Amino acid sequence: MENLTVSFEVIGGGYDPMANPMPKLKLTGRQAWLQRVQNYVEWKEHVQLAFVDALKAQDAALGKIAEQRVANGEKPLDTGKHPMFMAIHIYWRGDAHADPENVFGSIADALFANDKYLAVKVDYTHQGKEKQPYVAIMIRPYATNTAK
């Protein structure tokens, strides 16, 4: 993905198309049986699938690599030390929702093997309760200033 920009949408909350996007969970492995943990795992798989589909539509070879990584239980993106930029715009359903930065964390957790070099922009819009929630996501290389 050195020069590729990928834009895609993730509809709903994974387990429910009318649920707001999920925030990152901070739980131990012993709590894996909890329903909210199972929902979180499903959310991350939902994010990965949306990313892989968008990447395959733009670059079939890179999409196939990302798809294989997910099939092997890995994250679809391993950028190493290459800086990346991810912008998300969350379209909330109603006013009851998670903190936007925690939703960013869940998306980064789903997609990146290493998000240490990830720059971010997070924005949101409140919609009515009848509207379907989604997240618009854009990922691209991050042009850093290399001057010292």
C-alpha positions in Angstrom: 0.0 0.0 0.0 3.0 2.3 -0.5 1.1 4.7 -2.7 -2.5 3.5 -2.5 -5.4 5.2 -0.8 -8.2 2.9 0.3 -11.6 4.4 1.2 -14.5 2.2 2.5 -17.5 2.2 4.8 -18.3 -0.1 7.7 -22.1 -0.4 8.2 -23.5 -0.9 11.7 -21.9 -2.5 14.6 -21.0 -5.9 13.1 -23.4 -8.1 15.0 -26.3 -5.6 14.3 -26.6 -3.4 11.3 -28.4 -0.8 13.3 -26.0 -0.8 16.3 -23.4 2.0 16.5 -19.8 1.2 15.8 -18.0 -0.5 18.7 -15.3 1.0 20.9 -12.1 -0.9 21.7 -12.5 -3.3 24.6 -9.9 -3.7 27.3 -10.5 -7.1 28.8 -8.5 -10.2 29.7 -8.6 -13.5 27.8 -10.6 -15.1 30.7 -13.5 -12.9 29.8 -13.8 -14.2 26.2 -17.1 -15.9 26.9 -18.8 -12.6 27.6 -21.3 -11.6 24.9 -19.8 -8.1 24.6 -16.4 -9.7 23.9 -18.0 -12.0 21.2 -19.7 -8.9 19.7 -16.3 -7.1 19.7 -14.7 -10.0 17.8 -17.5 -10.0 15.3 -17.1 -6.2 14.9 -13.4 -6.5 14.2 -14.1 -9.2 11.6 -16.8 -7.0 10.0 -14.2 -4.1 9.7 -11.6 -6.5 8.2 -14.0 -7.8 5.6 -15.1 -4.3 4.6 -11.4 -3.3 4.2 -10.4 -6.4 2.3 -13.4 -6.0 -0.1 -12.4 -2.4 -0.8 -8.8 -3.2 -1.3 -9.6 -6.1 -3.7 -11.7 -3.7 -5.7 -8.7 -1.3 -6.1 -5.8 -3.7 -6.3 -6.6 -7.4 -6.6 -3.1 -8.6 -5.7 -2.9 -6.5 -2.5 -6.5 -7.5 -1.7 -5.6 -11.2 -2.0 -2.6 -10.8 0.3 -4.8 -9.0 2.9 -7.5 -11.7 2.6 -4.9 -14.4 3.2 -3.5 -12.6 6.2 -7.0 -12.5 7.8 -7.6 -16.2 6.9 -4.4 -17.0 8.8 -5.6 -15.1 11.9 -3.4 -12.1 11.2 -4.3 -8.4 10.8 -4.8 -7.4 7.1 -2.2 -4.6 7.3 1.4 -4.9 8.5 3.0 -1.6 7.6 6.2 -2.2 9.6 7.7 1.2 10.3 6.1 2.9 7.3 3.9 5.8 8.6 0.3 5.6 7.7 -2.7 7.9 8.0 -6.2 6.9 8.8 -9.2 9.3 8.8 -12.5 8.1 10.1 -15.9 9.8 10.2 -18.5 8.2 12.4 -22.1 8.6 11.6 -23.8 7.8 14.9 -27.4 6.6 15.3 -28.8 8.8 18.0 -27.0 10.4 20.9 -26.0 7.3 22.9 -22.6 6.1 21.7 -19.0 5.4 22.6 -16.1 7.9 22.6 -15.0 8.5 19.0 -11.3 7.8 19.9 -12.2 4.4 21.2 -14.0 3.5 18.0 -10.8 4.6 16.2 -8.9 2.2 18.5 -11.2 -0.7 17.6 -10.7 -0.1 13.9 -7.0 0.2 14.2 -7.0 -2.9 16.3 -8.9 -4.8 13.6 -6.7 -3.6 10.7 -3.1 -3.0 11.8 -0.6 -5.4 13.1 1.4 -2.4 14.3 -0.4 1.0 14.7 2.6 2.6 16.4 3.2 4.7 13.2 -0.4 5.6 12.5 -1.5 9.2 12.3 -5.2 9.8 12.7 -8.1 12.1 12.2 -11.5 11.4 13.9 -14.7 13.2 13.2 -18.4 12.4 13.7 -22.0 13.3 12.9 -25.1 12.6 14.9 -27.9 11.2 12.9 -31.5 10.5 13.8 -32.4 7.2 15.5 -34.0 5.9 12.3 -30.7 6.3 10.3 -28.3 3.4 9.9 -25.0 4.1 11.6 -21.7 3.6 9.8 -18.0 4.7 9.7 -16.4 6.1 6.6 -12.7 5.2 6.6 -9.8 6.4 4.5 -6.3 4.9 4.8 -3.2 6.1 3.0 0.5 6.5 3.4 1.5 9.4 5.7 3.9 11.9 4.2 6.2 12.9 7.0 8.5 15.8 7.1 12.0 14.2 7.0 13.8 17.5 7.7 15.8 17.4 10.9 
